[in-house]
Amino acid sequence: MDDQSPAMRLVHLLRAVTVEFDLLGAEFAARQGLHPTDVRALIHLLDAARTGTRATPGWLGGQLRLNSAGTTALVDRLERLGLVRRGRDTADRRRVLLEVEERATELGWAFFGPVIGEVVAAAEGFESAELETVRRFLTAVLAAASARGAEGAAGRFVAEG
């Protein structure tokens, strides 16, 4: 592949953005006494709440590619820290649902709010058609990365099982 092609320049830029966000996440985790996986879990739970997805421990474990024991330890830790709460599903009392506590949201906004504001301000400088193109591109990137991650997870389960 031509390392200087427009597509590869986008790949390199996306990688740089990913690294910067990963560093921000690690800094947030360190300041809050969290593991980076804790931060990823909170992000998945916040996204689930935003989209109306019922987040169970099994669902969260699948998102993070964790086994049941690892997921339980993670949820226990987040609950102990007052960042997540377990509750019963009103439709199925056997099911446990996970919700992010307001404290976690406040901590996240206090840390990430400024960069989110700058990203939103940058996006507002683009035409709606340009933003739609960026959205389509990022959606395709996410699909490619998710598919690759799922393949890797399936391989790990086969190798372990």
C-alpha positions, 0 to 999 in steps of 0.5 A: 500500500502506498503510505502517502495515498489519501486513504492511508493518510486518513488511516494514520490520522485516525490512528493518531486520534485513537492514541490521543483519546487512549492517552486521555482515557488512561489519564482519566483512569489514573486520576480516578484510581480506575483500570483502563477497562473500567473506563471502557466499561463506563463508556459502553454503559453510557452508550447503552443508556443513550441508545436505550440498550438494556445493559446486563453484565453478560452484555457488558462482558461481550462488549469488553470481550471479558469472561463471566468472572472478569465481568463480575469483578469489574462490575463489583469494583465499579459498584464499590466505587459508586460509579455503577449500580445493579438493578432488577429488570422490571420486565424480567426480575431474574435479569440484572441491569447495569446503570451508570451512577450520576457521580460517574457522569459528573467525573467524566464531564469534568475531565472530558467536557473540554475536549468534547466541547472542542470537538463539537465546535470543530464539527460545527465548522463543517457543512452537514454533507461533510459531517455525513461523509465523516459519519459514514467513514467512521461508521465503516471504520468502526464496523471493520474494527468490530469485525476484526475484534470479534474474529480475534475473540472467537479465536481466543475462545476456540483456543481456550475452550 
